[in-house]
Amino acid sequence: MNPAQTDSSVPVPERRKRPDLRTIFEKIIHRVEPFFRKTDGLIGGTTEYWAARVIHDAHPDLTHHDVKVLVDAASRYYRGRVPA
């Protein structure tokens, strides 16, 4: 069997160490959208600081690192979806 082929009957192990962040991401992604619009940012740039504040205010139990992970994920998410 070719190593590039995968058997669909074999379960793929979860690669994420924090699956709870995926759930939080799905909840907050639309709340932080305005901060990643090119036209709404500061002088055409994004306002990731404010996105981090929204995430932290909604989930104060998250660590600074967790908030940064979510902001980075949101940035990557919107980079491909928001027109330049």
PyMOL commands that set and color helices and strands:
alter all, ss='L'
color gray80, all
select helices_A, chain A and resi 19-28+33-36+42-44+48-58+64-79
alter helices_A, ss='H'
color red, helices_A
deselect
rebuild
show_as cartoon
